[in-house]
């Protein structure tokens, strides 16, 4: 499996004091949510649509699933290795809730079209 990321589009987080941040995970990587297929730029990979945010449902991929899994552990006070700082995580409970509630019609398991490995989604 090969991947090349040319540009990462981030969700915007506006804090109570008006500061604007990109939504990032515990190691300050942008939450991988608005990804498109490299051969078909109009085809989304991580959410159901790139053209209508109000109707977009979370589909997930191995990176975004891991980011949400760690963010959920941080928000629920789980013990984590020291290299995962809690204060850098900007993935909120509302983002996690949206991802968990999305895609109730999607299969629990999907097979990649370019690879033979299977990706399992958490929820």
C-alpha positions in Angstrom: 0.0 0.0 0.0 1.4 3.4 -1.0 0.2 6.8 0.0 1.3 10.3 -0.9 -0.2 13.3 1.0 0.2 16.5 -1.0 -2.0 18.7 1.1 -4.0 18.0 4.3 -7.3 19.9 4.8 -8.0 20.3 8.4 -11.2 20.8 10.4 -11.3 24.1 12.2 -11.7 24.3 16.0 -12.7 27.6 17.5 -12.0 27.8 21.2 -14.2 29.6 23.8 -11.7 32.5 23.7 -12.0 32.8 19.9 -8.7 31.2 19.0 -8.8 29.1 15.8 -6.8 25.9 15.6 -6.7 23.0 13.2 -8.1 19.8 14.7 -5.1 17.7 15.5 -4.4 14.5 17.3 -2.1 13.8 20.4 1.1 14.2 18.3 -0.1 17.3 16.5 -0.9 15.6 13.2 -4.0 16.9 11.4 -7.0 14.7 11.9 -7.2 12.8 8.5 -10.9 13.4 7.6 -11.1 15.1 4.2 -9.1 12.7 2.1 -9.9 12.0 -1.6 -8.8 9.0 -3.7 -5.5 9.8 -5.4 -6.7 8.5 -8.8 -10.3 9.9 -8.5 -10.1 13.3 -6.6 -13.9 13.7 -6.5 -14.2 10.3 -4.6 -13.9 10.7 -0.8 -12.1 8.1 1.3 -12.8 9.1 4.9 -16.2 10.7 4.8 -19.2 10.0 2.6 -19.1 13.3 0.6 -16.7 16.2 0.1 -19.3 18.5 -1.3 -21.9 18.6 1.6 -20.5 18.9 5.1 -24.0 18.8 6.6 -24.7 15.4 5.2 -21.2 13.9 5.4 -20.9 10.7 7.4 -17.7 9.2 8.8 -16.4 6.2 6.8 -12.9 6.1 8.2 -9.5 4.8 7.3 -6.7 3.2 9.2 -5.2 6.6 10.1 -8.4 8.4 11.1 -9.6 5.4 13.0 -6.4 5.3 15.1 -6.6 9.1 15.7 -10.1 8.8 17.0 -9.3 5.7 19.1 -6.4 7.6 20.9 -8.5 10.8 21.2 -11.3 8.8 22.9 -8.9 7.2 25.3 -7.5 10.6 26.2 -10.9 12.1 26.7 -12.0 9.2 28.9 -8.9 9.3 31.0 -7.3 6.1 30.0 -3.7 5.4 30.8 -1.5 6.1 27.7 2.2 6.0 27.0 4.0 9.2 28.0 4.9 10.0 24.3 1.2 10.7 23.7 0.6 14.1 25.4 -3.0 14.7 26.4 -2.8 18.5 26.0 -2.1 18.5 22.2 -5.2 16.5 21.3 -7.9 18.7 19.7 -10.3 16.0 18.6 -13.4 16.7 20.6 -16.1 14.6 22.1 -18.5 16.0 19.6 -16.3 14.8 16.7 -16.0 11.4 18.2 -19.8 11.2 18.8 -20.3 12.2 15.1 -17.9 9.5 13.9 -19.5 6.9 16.1 -23.0 7.8 15.0 -22.2 8.0 11.3 -22.6 5.4 8.7 -24.9 2.9 10.4 -25.5 1.5 6.9 -21.8 0.9 6.2 -20.3 -2.5 6.5 -18.2 -3.2 9.6 -15.4 -4.4 7.4 -14.3 -3.3 3.9 -11.7 -4.5 1.5 -9.3 -2.1 -0.2 -9.6 -2.0 -3.9 -5.8 -1.5 -4.4 -4.6 -3.9 -1.7 -5.7 -7.3 -0.3 -5.6 -6.4 3.3 -8.8 -5.8 5.3 -9.4 -2.7 7.4 -11.5 -3.1 10.5 -13.3 0.0 12.0 -13.8 0.7 15.6 -16.9 2.0 17.3 
